[in-house]
Amino acid sequence: MQTTEILERLIAFDTVSSRPNRALMDWVADLLRQAGLTPQLIADATGAKANLYVTVGPQDRSGVLLSGHTDVVPIDGQAWTVPPFALTRQGGRLYGRGTTDMKGFCASALAAVLAASQRPLRTPLHLALSYDEEVGCQGVRSLIDMLELAPFRPAMCIVGEPTSMAVATGHKGKVALRAICTGREGHSALAPLSLNALHLAADFLNALRATQARIVEGGPKDWDYDVPYTTVHAGKMSGGVQVNIVPNHATIDFEIRSLAQDDPGSVIDLLRQAAADIVAPLRADFPEADIQIERLWDYPGLGTPGSANVVNFVKALTGANGTIKVAYGTEGGLFSQRLGIPTVICGPGSMAQGHKPDEFITEDQLARCDSMLTRLIERLEAGL
């Protein structure tokens, strides 16, 4: 099958992260079996979601890993003018949810695996497809657990997130957190006699902003990024029942996106101290006053040296002269840090189109990705 044929089938599966991806993975597994390959499905506890891993070529040595995720972000609240879960071709563009992020690369990688299955590879080609990347790179972790026990790990990895086919060597790490604010409820007519948890949350928001300002002023910088410092961002605040009740509970969901040379743990320590300072003067009158910080999930950053073999290898495949770093996160940091696999990010499309209505990828970008993977297969056939 050609890349666009595979992409059309992949887009037709509604694999928003909150829903199963098993139908897509079963279709991919059947496609690979028809080519004489033996894919492994690594299911979650429910069996409704799964990762997939397959190797083409020799099974007794390391090779090159292509990695992509199969889940997509929701379409809710977005004004689409084309069907989001059907491929629409128009003016050199291919529209549909996930075309750029990142079923376009998955389709190109699957086409490459099918082509490679007909070639006498001397160095193996591996493909990893995962689930729940969009909610914190959660699904790929069981696949990484499997690879930790494997007799041979890939020698290098290409994560195919959209970079417009540039070679990216780094991205920030992320920690998602929740601040849980406890006050004392009461009637709003007597509000000063109660402790408003939303007010505590507002004070903590100010602490988040002050911490961000402190980082901007004196924290480490990496000028390869559009935002060259570690960021602290509050994304959701909730609390209260109705206006005449002083709320006793409020939460703030926030994140830290950290540079490789910045320790997010030290930022969390600063925020825990700020939370303690907020409630300390209140506890004489309100012993229950509290702000607890809960760590929800995280993934590590990626910082592959520009001189690494994987960088030079993929630059040779694409014809790139330089490298970039990307603002978004990927599973690349997990492959690099947990498995020690040198990793870069390189894939078709632009993240400027990702997560938006009428998401699209250009046919030219897919063709460039196909060309890169064709050259990769030639190198694997020659034994690198």
N, C-alpha and C positions, 0 to 999 in steps of 0.2 A: 504493500500500500504506500501511496505517496503521502507526504507530510500533510497537505491540505485535506486529504481524505480522512486521515487519522484525526486531525484537529476537528473536523466536522462532527465526528463521532464523540470525541471527548467533550466538546461544548454542549452536546445534547444531554449529557448527564448533569443534573442539578446537584452539584457537590458543595454547596454552601457548607461551611464548617460545622454548623449545627445539625447537619443531616448526614446520613450514611454515604460512604463512597464505595461501598462494596460492589455495587452493580458495575461501576466503571472499572474497578480493579479486576473483577471476574472477566469482563470483556477483554481487557489488556492481557490477562493471563492466557485466555484462550487464543488470542492472536499470536502470542509468543510460542505457545505449544504447537500451533499449526506450522511454525517455522522450525520445529524440532528442538526448541529450547525448553529448559526446566525452570520456570519461575518459582520463587518462594513467596508465599503470602504470609505476612505476619499480622494476624488479626488482633484487635483489641479484645477486652473481656466480653463485650457484647456480641462480637462477631460481625457487627454492622459496619465496621471500619477496618481498613487494613493498609499496611505498607506492602510494597512489592520490591523484590530484589532478584536480579537475573544476571548471569554471566555468560558472555559469548567468548568462545575460544578456550585456551588452556585453563584448566581448573587448579593447576598446581603452582601458581605463581601470582604475583601482584600485577595489577593493571591500572587502567584509568577509569575512574568512576564519574558517571554523569548523574546529577541529582536534581530532582524537581518535586514540587508538591502538587497534589491533585485537588485540594480544596480551594474554594473561591470565597470572596466576601459577599455579603447579601446585596440584593437589589432593592430592598425596601426603601421607600421614600425617594427613589430616583426616577427621573422622567426619561425613560428609554423610548427611542423612536423606532427601534428595531427589536425583534424578539431576543431577549437576553440569552436564552438557552437553545438557540439555533444559529448556525453560522450564516451570516449575510455577507455576500461579496459585493463591493461597490467601490469603483474608482481606485482600484489598487489596494483597498483596505479590506480586512476581514474582521467583521464585527461580532461580538458576543462576549458574555461574561467569562473572563479567564483567558481570552485570546492573548493578552499581554502577560498577565500575572496568574499562572504561567503555563497554561496548557499549550501555548505556542511552542515553547521549548520542549515540553513533554512529547508533543507530536513529532517534532524534528528528531528528538532522541530516540523515540520508538522506531521511526523510519530508519535511522542509522543502525539500530540494533538488528532490525530485520535484514538490512543490506549486509551487515557484518556477518550474519549467520550463514551467508553464502560464500564467505571469503575465508582463506586459510590463515587466520590470525596467529601470529607468534606471541603476541602480548594480549592478554584478555581485555575486553571491554565490559564494564559493569554498569548496570542501570539501577538506580534507587528512586522509587516513587513513594511519596509519603502523604500522610493526611494531617490535618489540624496544624499546618504551619501558620495559618493566619491568626491563630489564637495562642501564639507563643511557642511555635516549633515543638508542640507536644507529641505529635504522633511519631515523628522520626526517632524518638529516643529508644523505642523498643527495637527498631532496626539497628541502631548503634549498639545496643546491648548484644544483639546477635553477632555483629561484626567483631565485637571485643573478644568473642570466643572462637572466631574463625581462624583456621590455620594460616590463612593469607589475607592481608588487608590490602585495599587499593594503595598504589604508590602515590597517587595524586587524585584530586577531585575538582570537577568543574560544576559549580552550582549555576543553573541556567536562569536565574532571575534576570529580568530585563535590564540591560545596560547599554542598549543600542549597539551591541556586539563589541563594546569596549571591554578591556580586561580590568576588573576591579580587585584590589588586593585587601580591602578592609571595609569594615562597617562597625558601628558602635554596638556595645552590649546593651541589654535592657533588663531592668528589674521592674516588675509590676507590683504595686503595694496598695494597701488600704489603711487609712487612718480611721479608727473607730472611736468616736467621741461620746462620752457618757456624761449626762447632766442630771438635773432633777426636774420632773414634770410638775406642772401646776396650771392653775387657771390664768389665762392671759391678763385678767383684770388685776392680778397680783403678781405680774411677771417679775418684778424685782426681787420677790421672795423665793423665786425658783432659779435654776441654772439652765439656761438655754443651750442645748447641745449644738444647735446651728451656729450660735455665737462662738462656741469653742472651735467649731470647724472653720469659721471665718478667721479666727485668730491663727489657726494652723495654716490656712491658706496664705496668710501674710508671712508666716515663717517659711513656707515654700518659696515665696517670691524673694524673700530676703536671702535665702540660701542660694537661689539662682543668681542673684546680683553678686553675691560673694564669689561664686564660681567664675562668673564673667570677668570680675575684676582681677582675681588672683589665681585662678585655677590653670591647669595645663591647657595648651592649645595645640591643635593639629590643623594646619591651614589647608590640608587636602580636602577637608569637609566644607560644605556650604555653611554649616554652623560649626565653628571650629572648637567648641568646648562642650563639656558634659551638660546635658539639659535636664531640668526638673519641670515636669508638666502635670497639672491636675486636669483630669478628663471628665470626672463625674462627681457630683456632690448630691447627697440625698438625706432627707430627714424630715420629721414632722408628720402630723396627721391632718390637722386642720388649724385654722388661724387662731382660734381661741384656746388652744392648748399649747403651753410651753413644752417643746419637745425635749425628751430625755435621751434621745439617741440620734446620731447623725454619722454619716460616713463620707469619706473622700477617697476616691480611687485616683491614684497618681502613679507616675512612672519616672524612672531615672534612665536616661540613655547616656552611657558613659564611654569616654575615650578609652582606648586600650591602656594608656598610661595613668588612668584615673581609677581609683578604687571606689566602686559604688558603696561598699560597706562603710567607708568613712563618711560619705554623704548621709547614709541612713543613721549613723551614730549622731551626726549633727542634728538631724531632724528629731531623733528620740530625745535628745537633750532639750531641744526647743519645745517639744510637747510637754516635757516635765516642767519646764519653766513656766509654761502657760497655766498648768493646773495647780502648781505648788501654792500660790497665794489664795486659792479658792478653797482649799481642803479644810480650813478651819471651820467654815460654814457649811461646806458641802463635801463631806469625806468621800463620797462616791465619785467625785469629779475625776475624770480620767481621759487620756488620749493614748490609745494603744496603736502601734504600727504593726500590721500583719503583712508578711511577705507572701505574695500570691504565686508568682512564677517568674522565671528568668531564663535568659539564654546569653551565652558569652559573645563577646565581640570577636571580630576576625581581624588579624593583623599580620598578613603574610609579607615577609620581606620582599622588596622589589627585586632582589637578586636571586630569589628562590628558583629552582629548576622549573617548577610548575608555571611560574610567571613567564619565563622565557619560552617555555614549550607552547603555552597557549597564545602568546604574542606571535609566535611563528605560524601558528595555525590561522590566526585572524589577519596577520599583516599589520598589527598595531605597533606603534612606536613607543607609546607611553602607557601609563596606567592611571586609574582613577580610584576613588573611594566612594561608597554609596551611603545615603542617609538611612535607608531601611535595613532591617535585620534579616538574616537568613539562617538556615541550618548549618552554614559553612563553619561558624565558630564551634559548633558541637563536633563536626568531623575533625576539625583541626585540634581542638583542645582535648577532647575525650579519646580520640583515636590516633592523634599525631599524624593525620593525613594532610599534607600540604594542599591548600585549597585556594582557588580563585573563584570569582563570580563573573560569568560571561554568558549573556543570553540575548535573544532578539526582543525588540520592542523597547518602549520607553515607559518608565514608571509614571511619567506624566499622564499616561492614559489609564493607569491602573486605578481600581476602586471607584471609577466614575461611570455614569451612564454612557451608553454607546461606546463602551470600551472596544478598542480595535488594535490590531497589529497590521503592519503593512506587508504586502507580499514580498517586497524587497528585503525586509528584515528577515523573514522566514527563509528566503533563498540564501541570504548571507550565512545564516545559522546552518542550513543544510550543507553549504560549501565547507564551512569550518569542520563539520563532523565527517564529511567525506575525506578531507585531508587527515583527520584523526585516524580514520579507519586505515588509510594508506600507511600511516606511520606504525600502527599496531600490526599490520600485515608484515611490515619490514622489521618488526621487533624493536621499534622506537629507535 
